Amino acid sequence: MNSIGDLKNKNILFLQGPMGTFFKRVDKLSRKKGANTYKIALNAADWFFSNKDNVISYKGTPKFWQIFISDFLIEQKIDKIFLFGDCRFYQKKTIKAADNLGVEVFVFEEGYIRPDYITLEKYGVNGNSKLSKSKNFYEKLPEVLEQPKALPTKNSLCAMIVSATTYYLIANAFAFLYPHYIHHRDFSAVKEALYGIRNFIRKIFYSQRDKRYNNLLKTSLSKKYFFVPLQTYTDAQIKKHSTFKNIEEFIEIVLNSFAHFADKECYIIFKHHPFDRGRKNYISYINSLAKKLGIEKRIIALYELNIPNALKNALGTVTVNSTVGLSSLYHGTPTIAMGKAVYDIKGLTCKGMSLNDFWQNAVAPNEFLFKKFRDFIIKNSQINSSFYGEIGNLEEIF
């Protein structure tokens, strides 16, 4: 990705990172480059996953966070800020304060290209990304002769679960030390544990129920269905970068349009997001709406599905702004994004086309344009690294 600049003698602030030790490791790498680093803990888990010797705890109310962070940036002469996500309360206020003071902000996020990449962009990510949305910009780039290849980062689901569980337990156990902290989602350790148990049970059940569809997608259902990957119900991509109030509204609009404008021989396959497996089950809601519309025999709602297989054999992909949309383009599948997405560019997606028209007139992405786009975003926003695996080439940047 683009350089974050020389770190020697720079004052760097780390705010909240991914749950776990990732920011702790990046902090150490920055110090090796001669940076002076600071960490602000907003709850006990932030403190626990820090290097301890440079951490400052904020225990005030959200009302005074803007004043606190502005004063901190001035007093410590902060040059650069690194944080995870840009739509949460503390992050948004921090970015605003930094912008007013001319402090550089770099935002980490899950990879646009998956697996084996994470995102790091200056100013913002996803809907706030500064990556060009101009078809003309990418057309003028040199031809890509060879696609970049990422080294395996061995991202560990187990490590992520352990990190998240530890984070929630510590933050809850010592919540009295940070009584005013507000989280971007439900912050109950007990609920998270129950969600985890339900996630495990559902995975076992639905893996058995849904596995037969992986073969059907390549045979009797091939090129007879549209694929709709659902996003997490707490996703900022939905709340901040789309016009949908929630996932249910998106499902309703998709089904209504499909019922009235798609060929009667076509199907829709919905896939739940794996992070929502223990939290949400939209199957009854989808089936109920489908029955009202008289299309219940053409609707399939699943949990466990091989996504590349689903994309390769689909007539098209309908998403709000999921990164699955990028995978869809990679597989040459016509794609429509109904929210703000970094990849929603004419020539790639069916940008400008209505959903009602998409069912009949979906257009595949331009292969050469996509190669240029993918090459550009990998070089300018992606790091071959993992939050819960090997650190990869992060050391080349920090």
C-alpha positions, 0 to 999 in steps of 0.5 A: 500500500502507499507509504505511511511515511517516516515514523522516526521521532513521530508521535503516534496514537493508537486508538482501538484496534481489532480485538486482540494483540494486533495493535500491540504488535504494530505498536512495537514495530513502530517503536523499532522505527523510532516512533514515540507511541501512545495508546488510549484505552476506552475500556479495561480490555483495551488496556489489557491488550496494550503494551502497558507502558504507554497507555492512557485511560479515558474514563470520562463521558462520551459528551466530553470525548471530543474535547479530551481527544482534541486536547490530547492531540495538541498536548502530545503533538501527535503526528499520526493516528491509527485506528480500526474502523471509522464509523464508531463513536470514538473513532468518528470524533477522533477523525473529526478532531484530527482533521481540524488539527491537520493530524494524519489518520490511518484506518485499518479494516477487514480486507477488501480482497480476501483472504490474506489481506487487511485494509489500511487507508488514509482518511477512511475506508469503505464508503469513506474511502478516497479510492477513485470511483472513476472508470476513466481513472482505471482505464488509463492505468497500465495493463496488468500483466500478472495479478498480485499474489498474496502469501498465506497468512494462516488467519485463525478463526480460533484465535479470533474467537479467543481474542473476542471472548477474552476482550468481552470478559475483561471489559465486562468484569472491569466495567466499573473502572470505565462506567461511561464507555459505549460500545458499537454493539451489544457489550454483554459477555453473557450474551456473547457466550450464548451467541457463541454456543448457538453459533456452534449448534447452528453450524453443525445443523446447517452444515448437514442440511445445506451441504447438498446445495454445493453440488446442485449449484454446479449442476441442476441450479447452475445459471438459474439463480441469483446470489444474495449474500447477507451482511451482519445486522450491526454492519456500519456498511448498512447503517452508514453507507446505505439507505436501508434501515436494516437487513430485513428492509433489504430482503423485502425490497429484493424479494418484491423486485424479484417477484415482479421482474425476474424470469419465473424459472429463476431462483434466489439463494440467500446466504447468512453472514457467518458472524451472524450465525448465532445472532440472526436467523432470517429464514422464517422472515424470508420464507414468510415474505416469499409465500405472500409474494407467491414465490416460495418455491423459488427461494432458498435461504442457507447458512453454509455455502461455498461462496466461490462456487455460488458466485461462479454459477450465479446469473448475478449477485445482489448486495448492499456493499459487501466485499463479496461483491468484489469476489463476484467481480473476480469471478466475472459474475454480473453484480449490483451494489445497492449501497456505497461500495469501493468497487461500485464503478461503471464497467465493473458493477451494473452501476446506474441500473435499477434492481428491477432491470438487473434481473433481465439485463445484468452485465458481466464486469469488464475483465481488463478493467477489473484487473486494473482496479484490483491491482490498484487497490491491492497496491494502494490499500491492502496489506498482505497480513492478518489480524488473527494470523501471521503479520506478513509484510506489515513490517515493510510498512511499519 
